[in-house]
Amino acid sequence: MKERRKSRRYGRRLQVRFGEAGFEHTGFTQDVSATGMFVVSAKLPELGRRVHLQVQVTPSQQVHFEGMVQRHKQSPRALQAYAKNGFGVRFLELEELVGDILPKLSEAPLELEVATADEARGLVSSQLRHGGLFVPAPAVKAERDEALTVVLKLSFADAEVVLDGRVMQLMPGAGVALQLERAAEAVAAVEGLLP
């Protein structure tokens, strides 16, 4: 069978700590390449899951990776002394990692027009004081827990207040409900502009 891997594999046994949120599980590398590794471990993360990996290269040097679980190897219980369980992981590429940490620059923040001081007072008492905000935006594309920025355009004061929040509920065709990150600051900013 022809080898399909693009990178040369090196048989190397190094201690690995891994997990989805931290490094709660342990194992050992069986082989390592420039694009991934195979980890021998009793714990097998789900296929398609992203995992954090901490590899102990020397007693004083650790290397950290983030990868995607690509395959599992499970041996029958009677053979596990000879053929260990484990999983293959592909290291995430720079574009995948950077895409997670940079804002979506092509998408403009949501805007909410507040025309009068009475509307602003109502918004403060009914939503902002409770830590949330509903933004009518029928075509918004977002997912639950996604970070979004909203610009309150307070036309009565010729001012804007920028709010950051996380999507709590998406109502297709209607808008999005956000949980604000700094609700008390938002209330103070809006109230400071009221006549």
C-alpha positions in Angstrom: 0.0 0.0 0.0 1.4 3.4 -1.0 2.2 5.8 1.8 -0.3 8.8 1.6 1.2 11.0 4.3 3.1 14.1 3.0 5.5 14.4 5.9 8.0 11.9 7.1 7.1 10.3 10.4 9.7 9.8 13.2 9.2 7.1 15.8 9.7 8.9 19.1 8.3 8.3 22.6 7.6 11.6 24.3 5.2 12.2 27.2 2.0 14.1 26.1 -0.6 15.8 28.2 -3.8 16.7 26.3 -7.5 17.7 26.5 -10.2 19.9 25.0 -10.1 22.6 27.6 -6.7 21.9 29.3 -4.3 19.1 29.8 -6.3 16.7 31.9 -5.2 13.4 30.1 -1.9 11.8 29.5 -0.2 9.6 26.9 2.9 9.1 24.8 3.8 9.8 21.2 4.3 6.8 19.0 5.4 8.8 16.0 5.6 12.5 15.1 5.7 14.4 11.8 5.7 18.0 10.8 1.9 17.9 10.4 0.8 15.6 13.2 1.4 12.8 15.6 0.0 9.6 16.9 -0.7 9.5 20.7 -0.9 6.3 22.6 -3.5 6.7 25.3 -6.4 4.9 27.0 -8.4 8.2 26.5 -9.6 8.7 23.0 -11.0 12.2 22.2 -13.9 12.2 19.8 -13.1 12.2 16.1 -13.2 15.7 14.7 -12.6 17.4 18.1 -9.9 20.0 18.6 -7.5 19.2 21.4 -4.6 21.1 23.1 -1.4 19.1 23.3 1.6 19.6 25.6 4.6 17.5 24.5 7.6 17.1 27.0 10.6 17.3 24.6 13.2 17.4 27.4 12.9 17.6 31.2 13.0 21.4 30.8 11.3 22.0 27.4 7.7 21.6 26.5 6.0 22.3 23.2 2.4 23.2 22.8 0.2 22.4 19.9 -3.5 22.5 18.9 -4.8 19.8 16.7 -7.8 18.0 15.2 -8.4 14.3 16.0 -8.3 12.5 12.7 -8.4 8.8 13.6 -8.7 6.2 16.4 -6.8 2.9 16.9 -8.6 0.5 19.2 -7.2 -2.9 19.8 -9.1 -5.9 21.3 -8.6 -6.1 25.1 -6.6 -9.3 24.8 -4.1 -7.6 22.5 -3.7 -4.3 24.3 -0.4 -5.4 25.9 1.0 -5.6 22.3 -1.1 -3.1 20.3 -2.0 0.0 22.3 -5.0 2.2 21.8 -4.4 5.7 20.6 -5.4 8.5 18.2 -3.9 10.4 15.3 -4.0 14.2 15.4 -3.4 16.7 12.7 -1.8 20.0 13.8 -3.9 23.0 13.0 -2.4 25.3 10.5 -1.7 29.0 11.2 -4.7 30.1 9.1 -7.0 28.0 11.2 -5.6 29.3 14.5 -5.5 33.0 13.4 -9.0 32.8 12.1 -10.2 32.0 15.6 -8.6 34.9 17.3 -9.0 37.8 14.8 -12.4 39.5 14.5 -14.2 39.0 11.3 -12.9 42.2 9.7 -15.2 41.9 6.7 -18.3 42.1 8.9 -19.5 45.5 10.1 -20.8 45.7 13.7 -24.5 45.6 14.2 -26.2 49.0 14.7 -29.2 50.0 16.7 -30.7 53.4 16.2 -32.1 55.2 19.3 -33.8 58.3 18.1 -35.1 59.9 21.3 -34.0 60.3 25.0 -37.3 58.5 26.0 -36.3 55.5 23.8 -32.9 55.4 25.4 -34.4 55.5 28.9 -36.7 52.6 28.0 -33.8 50.7 26.6 -31.8 51.2 29.8 -34.6 50.1 32.1 -36.0 47.2 30.1 -32.8 45.7 28.7 -29.4 47.1 29.6 -29.9 47.1 33.4 -30.7 43.3 33.1 -27.4 42.7 31.2 -28.9 42.1 27.8 -29.9 43.7 24.5 -32.1 42.6 21.6 -31.0 43.9 18.2 -33.5 43.7 15.3 -31.3 42.3 12.5 -33.2 40.0 10.2 -30.2 38.9 8.1 -27.6 38.6 10.9 -25.4 35.5 10.6 -24.1 34.4 14.0 -23.9 31.4 16.3 -24.7 30.9 19.9 -21.9 32.3 22.2 -20.3 34.1 19.3 -18.9 37.6 20.2 -20.7 40.5 18.5 -20.3 44.2 18.7 -23.2 46.6 18.6 -23.1 50.3 18.0 -25.9 52.2 19.7 -26.5 55.3 17.5 -28.0 57.8 19.9 -29.2 60.4 17.4 -30.8 62.6 20.1 -27.3 63.2 21.6 -25.4 62.9 18.3 -23.3 60.2 19.9 -22.5 56.5 19.7 -21.9 53.9 22.4 -20.1 50.6 21.5 -21.3 47.5 23.3 -19.7 44.0 23.2 -21.7 40.9 23.9 -22.3 37.3 23.2 -25.1 35.7 21.3 -27.6 34.1 23.6 -30.4 33.5 21.1 -30.7 33.9 17.4 -34.2 34.6 16.0 -34.1 34.1 12.2 -35.8 36.9 10.4 -36.1 39.0 13.6 -32.8 39.6 15.3 -30.4 38.5 17.9 -30.4 38.6 21.7 -27.1 39.4 23.4 -25.7 39.1 26.8 -23.6 42.2 27.4 -20.0 41.9 28.7 -20.0 45.1 30.6 -23.6 46.0 31.2 -23.0 48.4 34.1 -20.6 50.4 31.9 -23.2 50.4 29.1 -25.9 51.8 31.4 -23.6 54.5 32.7 -22.5 55.5 29.1 -26.1 55.8 27.9 -27.4 57.6 31.1 -24.5 60.0 30.8 -25.8 61.2 27.5 -29.4 61.7 28.6 -30.7 65.3 29.0 
